[in-house]
Amino acid sequence: MISAMDLILYEDTVKYDKWTKVVLIFPVLMFVVLGLLFYLNSQGQNIFPKERPQDSLVGAAVMLGAALFVLIIYSLAFPRSIAVAQDGVVLRFRAFSWKVPFRKIRTIGFNTRLPSWRTTNLATSFRNYVEIVRNNGTRIRISPAHSEQFLEYATRALEEWRAYHLD
């Protein structure tokens, strides 16, 4: 958890590719369209002829509820910003923050390897994503909007932290 005493050296937003936005919005649009079709059927439009109006109204509520549920999951699962603090990298989500301390980080850099089962892939852009390799071998992939600048600050902060915290 990030505290008020953390010194943020650099903060950046998350980059979303256009195709990523399309892929993420598709389920939401599908549920909304189906919800509207079920609602219109419950109002007598006879879109689904074998469906009773009461059942269509329930279907509309379920589909619109599913669209809302997917939006809530998206807001909780994807980071809103990425920050370099004086003692770690902070991923800020809507409801919480995830801090990866420098003592648990082996390297930070660009990587083109395929993700393994030990990779936490939070990358929403696959052009210039940054990969954080932890000491236990797990990897975290993120997509800062300005990846070169983020990587510059992160590697400099990691090197400075290691210079002062010799183990």
N, C-alpha and C positions, 0 to 999 in steps of 0.2 A: 504494500500500500504506500502511496506517496504522501508525504507529510508536508506541512506548511514550511518546514525548514529546508526542504530540498531546493538547491539552486539549479534552475533550468538554464542550461547554456544555449540550447537551440531547440526550437519547436517547429514542426512542420505538419501540414495537413496530409491526408492520405490521398493518393492518386488513384482514380478509377478510370480504366480504359473504357472506350465507348461500348465495345462488345460485352464487357463485364456488366455495365449498366443495363444493357438489353437482357442479358441472361438473368440478372437479379430481378428485373421488373416483370419479366414474363409470367412467373407464377402468380404475382399479385394481380396483374391484369386479367389472367385467366379466371381467377376466383371472383373478381369483380364482375366480369362479363357474365359468367355463369350465375352469379347472384342476381344480377339485373334480369337475366332471362327467366329465372325461376320466379322473381317478383312479378314480372309482366305476365307470366303464365297464371299466377295466383289472382291477378286482376282481370282475368277473362280473355287474354290474348290468344290462348290455345296454342302456345308454342310447343308444348309437350302434351299431345292429345290424351295420352293414357294416364296422365298425372292429375290427381285431385288438387283443387286450389289450396286446401289446407296443407297438403304435403309440399306443394310448391313454395308456400310461404315459409315452411320449416327449412326447405332446401335453400331458399334465398338467405335466411338468417345464418345457416351453417356456412355457406360459401362466403358471405361478407365477413363472418367471424374468422374464417380461415385466412382471408386476405389481411385482416387486422393482426392475426397471430403471426403470419409470415413477416409483416412489417416490424412487429415487436422483436422477433428473433433476429432480423437484420440489424436493428438498432443496438441489440445487445452483443451480437457476434462479431461485428466489424469495428475496428478501432476508428475513432474520429480524428485523433492526432497522435503524433509520435514525437517524443521529446528526448533530448540528451540531457541528463542531469549530471551533477558532478560525481556521482557514485553509481550511475547505471543508466539504462535505457528504459523509458517509461512509455507504455502503450496506454493511451487514454480511450476508454470506451464510454458509452453514454452513462452507464450506471456505476462503473468502477474503473480502477486503474491497475495495470499489471506492470510491476517494476522488475526488471531483470538486472540484478546488481552486477557490477564489473567483476567481482570476485568469482562469479559463476560463468563468465564469458571467456571463451578461448580466443575467438576471432570475430571480427565484423568486416564484411566485404561483399562485393558483387560475386554472384555465383551463377553458373549456367547448368549445374548438375540437376538431374531429375530428383524430385523429392522422394524421400524414403518414408517408411512408416513412422520414423522418429521425427518427422518434420511437422511443426505446427505452421500451416500455410495460411497466413493472413494477407497474402499478396493479392491485391486487386488490380494490379497492372503487371504484366509479365515482360515488360521491356527492360526496365532498370530497377529490379527489386533488390533489396538488401537482405542478406542472410546473416543472422547472428548464430554462431556456433557456440553452444554451451560446453562446459567442461565435461559433462557426462555424455556428450556426443549428440544430444538432441539439437535440432535446428529450429529457428523461428524465421520465417520469411515475411517481410513487410514491404510496403510500397509507398515510401515518402514521395511527395509531389516533386521535391527537388533532391533527388537521390544522391547526386554528387556532393552537394553541400552538406547534406545530412551525414554522409559517410565521412566527410572531412572532419566535421565536428566530433562524430562518434569515435573515430580512430584516435584523434588527438586527445580526447577526454580519457579514453581507455589507456593510452600510453602514459599520460600524466598520472592517472590513478595508480598504474603499476609502478611508476617511479617512486611514489610516496608510500606504497603498501607492499614492500618487499616481503615475500613469504619464505 
